[in-house]
Amino acid sequence: PVVFEDMVYVASQGDVDDELEQGIILALFRADGEEVWRQNTPARLYTTPVVVDDALVVALESENALLIGYNLQTGGQKWTFVPQAQ
């Protein structure tokens, strides 16, 4: 998990029996564990998210590497980035 200010962000691989193979990100209040938001990801998560500037950044394992930045307060997707092979 990632602790940032008054929040805890947790990434999960999701339900291992789920055929969709999505991950889940949870944002919880640090004080009491109340869920603030939940976001499904388009692929399973295999790394711990990091906070960069004003985004929660996750790396997804897919056909190509994929980075997604989520809004810290709402969980809405802010941006995506696919690194290009050199």
TIRO-699027 format. One record per residue (C-alpha): residue number from 1; residue in three letters; x, y, z. Coordinates in Angstrom, 3 decimals. Example, Ala and Ser with C-alpha at 12.3 -4.5 7.8 and 13.67 -1.06 7.14 Angstrom:
! residues 2
i->1, aa->ALA, xx->12.300, yy->-4.500, zz->7.800
i->2, aa->SER, xx->13.670, yy->-1.060, zz->7.140
***
This chain:
! residues 86
i->1, aa->PRO, xx->0.000, yy->0.000, zz->0.000
i->2, aa->VAL, xx->0.884, yy->3.662, zz->-0.371
i->3, aa->VAL, xx->0.246, yy->6.150, zz->2.448
i->4, aa->PHE, xx->-0.045, yy->9.742, zz->1.233
i->5, aa->GLU, xx->-1.390, yy->12.566, zz->3.386
i->6, aa->ASP, xx->-4.699, yy->11.334, zz->4.903
i->7, aa->MET, xx->-5.185, yy->8.476, zz->2.427
i->8, aa->VAL, xx->-4.068, yy->4.873, zz->1.951
i->9, aa->TYR, xx->-4.033, yy->3.490, zz->-1.603
i->10, aa->VAL, xx->-4.110, yy->-0.274, zz->-2.070
i->11, aa->ALA, xx->-3.665, yy->-2.191, zz->-5.319
i->12, aa->SER, xx->-5.017, yy->-5.698, zz->-5.722
i->13, aa->GLN, xx->-4.804, yy->-8.251, zz->-8.495
i->14, aa->GLY, xx->-8.552, yy->-8.621, zz->-8.139
i->15, aa->ASP, xx->-10.439, yy->-11.892, zz->-8.036
i->16, aa->VAL, xx->-8.100, yy->-14.643, zz->-9.206
i->17, aa->ASP, xx->-11.115, yy->-16.545, zz->-10.579
i->18, aa->ASP, xx->-12.258, yy->-13.535, zz->-12.616
i->19, aa->GLU, xx->-11.932, yy->-14.271, zz->-16.331
i->20, aa->LEU, xx->-11.626, yy->-10.540, zz->-17.111
i->21, aa->GLU, xx->-8.263, yy->-10.359, zz->-15.332
i->22, aa->GLN, xx->-8.764, yy->-6.843, zz->-13.994
i->23, aa->GLY, xx->-6.995, yy->-5.274, zz->-11.071
i->24, aa->ILE, xx->-8.532, yy->-3.081, zz->-8.387
i->25, aa->ILE, xx->-7.288, yy->0.099, zz->-6.724
i->26, aa->LEU, xx->-8.826, yy->1.185, zz->-3.428
i->27, aa->ALA, xx->-8.506, yy->4.564, zz->-1.745
i->28, aa->LEU, xx->-9.180, yy->4.486, zz->1.993
i->29, aa->PHE, xx->-9.215, yy->7.142, zz->4.687
i->30, aa->ARG, xx->-6.108, yy->6.624, zz->6.789
i->31, aa->ALA, xx->-7.917, yy->7.406, zz->10.060
i->32, aa->ASP, xx->-10.691, yy->4.816, zz->9.890
i->33, aa->GLY, xx->-10.257, yy->2.700, zz->6.737
i->34, aa->GLU, xx->-13.465, yy->3.981, zz->5.146
i->35, aa->GLU, xx->-13.481, yy->3.420, zz->1.381
i->36, aa->VAL, xx->-13.349, yy->6.696, zz->-0.568
i->37, aa->TRP, xx->-13.202, yy->5.267, zz->-4.077
i->38, aa->ARG, xx->-12.611, yy->2.039, zz->-5.965
i->39, aa->GLN, xx->-11.352, yy->1.730, zz->-9.528
i->40, aa->ASN, xx->-11.036, yy->-1.327, zz->-11.755
i->41, aa->THR, xx->-7.982, yy->-1.416, zz->-13.997
i->42, aa->PRO, xx->-7.914, yy->-2.885, zz->-17.528
i->43, aa->ALA, xx->-5.341, yy->-5.518, zz->-16.510
i->44, aa->ARG, xx->-3.998, yy->-7.070, zz->-13.329
i->45, aa->LEU, xx->-1.590, yy->-5.065, zz->-11.195
i->46, aa->TYR, xx->1.753, yy->-6.560, zz->-10.279
i->47, aa->THR, xx->3.492, yy->-3.575, zz->-8.689
i->48, aa->THR, xx->2.835, yy->-1.148, zz->-5.865
i->49, aa->PRO, xx->1.387, yy->2.170, zz->-7.066
i->50, aa->VAL, xx->3.329, yy->5.387, zz->-6.521
i->51, aa->VAL, xx->2.227, yy->8.987, zz->-6.036
i->52, aa->VAL, xx->3.739, yy->11.363, zz->-8.594
i->53, aa->ASP, xx->2.736, yy->15.014, zz->-8.369
i->54, aa->ASP, xx->-1.075, yy->14.868, zz->-8.168
i->55, aa->ALA, xx->-1.599, yy->11.350, zz->-9.560
i->56, aa->LEU, xx->-1.572, yy->7.779, zz->-8.332
i->57, aa->VAL, xx->0.469, yy->5.924, zz->-10.956
i->58, aa->VAL, xx->0.109, yy->2.204, zz->-11.581
i->59, aa->ALA, xx->1.970, yy->-0.100, zz->-13.947
i->60, aa->LEU, xx->-0.052, yy->-2.820, zz->-15.621
i->61, aa->GLU, xx->1.159, yy->-5.995, zz->-17.206
i->62, aa->SER, xx->-0.380, yy->-6.374, zz->-20.628
i->63, aa->GLU, xx->0.743, yy->-7.041, zz->-24.191
i->64, aa->ASN, xx->2.704, yy->-3.794, zz->-23.883
i->65, aa->ALA, xx->3.732, yy->-2.087, zz->-20.683
i->66, aa->LEU, xx->1.096, yy->0.432, zz->-19.625
i->67, aa->LEU, xx->1.196, yy->3.237, zz->-17.058
i->68, aa->ILE, xx->-2.019, yy->4.886, zz->-15.882
i->69, aa->GLY, xx->-2.323, yy->7.990, zz->-13.716
i->70, aa->TYR, xx->-5.428, yy->8.288, zz->-11.520
i->71, aa->ASN, xx->-6.813, yy->11.346, zz->-9.734
i->72, aa->LEU, xx->-5.915, yy->11.050, zz->-6.041
i->73, aa->GLN, xx->-9.255, yy->12.422, zz->-4.809
i->74, aa->THR, xx->-11.745, yy->10.826, zz->-7.233
i->75, aa->GLY, xx->-10.022, yy->7.816, zz->-8.788
i->76, aa->GLY, xx->-10.804, yy->9.116, zz->-12.262
i->77, aa->GLN, xx->-8.269, yy->8.315, zz->-14.954
i->78, aa->LYS, xx->-6.062, yy->11.323, zz->-15.739
i->79, aa->TRP, xx->-3.697, yy->9.911, zz->-18.344
i->80, aa->THR, xx->-2.129, yy->6.794, zz->-19.869
i->81, aa->PHE, xx->1.347, yy->6.165, zz->-21.224
i->82, aa->VAL, xx->2.680, yy->3.278, zz->-23.311
i->83, aa->PRO, xx->6.503, yy->3.303, zz->-23.490
i->84, aa->GLN, xx->7.860, yy->2.721, zz->-26.985
i->85, aa->ALA, xx->10.541, yy->0.097, zz->-27.596
i->86, aa->GLN, xx->13.823, yy->1.461, zz->-28.865
***
